[in-house]
Amino acid sequence: MFKVSVLVWIMLGTVLAGVSLIVVLMVPSFAADAIRNIPYAVAVGFALAMPLSYLVARQINGGQGVSKA
């Protein structure tokens, strides 16, 4: 399940980092200091993707904690 979780994290982390980047660029108060806010937003996106990828990988494996392979 760890391998599946890592693969999902790579994809989900990229998506969440991109969404957080767009949020920083679209909100005027964040965009005013974008040089400092963009790295934080991207890091939060990748960090938020870690537990979410574990949950998605668990659902892919049928809700079981141990892989069947």
Contacts in CASP RR format, 6 or more apart in sequence:
PFRMAT RR
TARGET T0000
AUTHOR 0000-0000-0000
METHOD contacts of the structure
MODEL  1
MFKVSVLVWIMLGTVLAGVSLIVVLMVPSFAADAIRNIPYAVAVGFALAM
PLSYLVARQINGGQGVSKA
1 57 0 8 1.000
1 58 0 8 1.000
1 61 0 8 1.000
1 65 0 8 1.000
1 66 0 8 1.000
1 67 0 8 1.000
4 57 0 8 1.000
4 60 0 8 1.000
4 61 0 8 1.000
4 67 0 8 1.000
5 53 0 8 1.000
5 54 0 8 1.000
5 56 0 8 1.000
5 57 0 8 1.000
6 53 0 8 1.000
8 53 0 8 1.000
8 56 0 8 1.000
8 57 0 8 1.000
8 60 0 8 1.000
9 49 0 8 1.000
9 50 0 8 1.000
9 53 0 8 1.000
12 49 0 8 1.000
12 52 0 8 1.000
12 53 0 8 1.000
12 56 0 8 1.000
13 45 0 8 1.000
13 46 0 8 1.000
13 48 0 8 1.000
13 49 0 8 1.000
13 53 0 8 1.000
15 49 0 8 1.000
16 45 0 8 1.000
16 46 0 8 1.000
16 48 0 8 1.000
16 49 0 8 1.000
16 52 0 8 1.000
17 41 0 8 1.000
17 42 0 8 1.000
17 45 0 8 1.000
17 46 0 8 1.000
17 49 0 8 1.000
18 42 0 8 1.000
18 45 0 8 1.000
19 45 0 8 1.000
20 41 0 8 1.000
20 42 0 8 1.000
20 44 0 8 1.000
20 45 0 8 1.000
21 38 0 8 1.000
21 41 0 8 1.000
21 42 0 8 1.000
23 30 0 8 1.000
23 41 0 8 1.000
24 30 0 8 1.000
24 31 0 8 1.000
24 34 0 8 1.000
24 37 0 8 1.000
24 38 0 8 1.000
24 41 0 8 1.000
25 31 0 8 1.000
25 34 0 8 1.000
30 37 0 8 1.000
30 41 0 8 1.000
31 37 0 8 1.000
58 64 0 8 1.000
58 65 0 8 1.000
61 67 0 8 1.000
61 68 0 8 1.000
END
